[in-house]
């Protein structure tokens, strides 16, 4: 019997309406469009505004769009994995809120936290559930409302991040060569000190003092994160390419986490892969953490063809990083 693999059969995304420009940021902190563009490549990012609007708002919109596009009744979904670091609350998990609000009455769901590598890890877990033969329709969604943990008085972080969600449908296939074919993931907890939240978890629960000290916002030492991101992603992409006999000609697309255009350009150079086959949309959305990879697939979907060889790679807080190799399963924008 042919091996069951998990194929992506549809992708959809959601960005909130409000667009925060570099010029508006320059009215909030001491920065300017030239600095942000040249150091990060970011021009705009979307922000989810309004009272009590959590990440699930964006997840629900992405899921509804995905169901509609793939002509899938909500009750057919078996599992939803939501990669996020900004769930609506510590518990219950955002995946369950979203399955309830979209009528996925037969699905179970859970959140997965691996910062910017969250979608990649979740895609691997979802693919294994499909390959095991027990789950026929699995949705993997990457979503973050980074604006909820960003300090808009800190110019070193507030220019980088944005809000957004992207989701893919995974289904079984026995077609030779289609679907998720390989992956390699890594973690290094010593990276914690470079990118973290001080308070709000079990180690330092929220207090009046922690709020006054702005300890619920992202803290980052950008330079070591930059260096580790470049070496981590290029190393693992090279390994996955070598293992699967892929080179700059045969690989159709590289989909890197969108953290900084200079990181993307350096990785492309280090793996000797042309930038015109690297998916880039950081200029529009900034770093949406778990959202970047599916939002790239969504933006480039119309250019993808069945059989395209694609490597996704990410690096995030933790440190966490990895790469995943798949063959695309359909042509154009409609889903399989
Ligand atoms: N506007 C103007 N000046 C700024 C700004 C800003 N927004 N931010 C920093 N600066 C200043 C600094 O204060 C510093 O000034 P100084 O020389 O007077 O001290 C100068 O610019 C240079 O600062 P650096 O931090 O050295 O700038 P760098 O070129 O490293 O760029 C950046 C900073 C964009 C943060 C970069 O280091 C980076 O992208 N790092 C990786 C970040 C990343 O990828 N994070 C996400 C990881 S994934 C996750 O899990 C969330």
Boltz pocket constraint, residues with backbone or C-beta under 6 A from the ligand:
constraints:
  - pocket:
      binder: B
      contacts: [[A, 30], [A, 31], [A, 32], [A, 35], [A, 36], [A, 39], [A, 40], [A, 114], [A, 115], [A, 116], [A, 117], [A, 155], [A, 156], [A, 157], [A, 159], [A, 195], [A, 220], [A, 221], [A, 222], [A, 223], [A, 225], [A, 226], [A, 229], [A, 259], [A, 260], [A, 263], [A, 287], [A, 289], [A, 315], [A, 316], [A, 317], [A, 318]]
      max_distance: 6.0
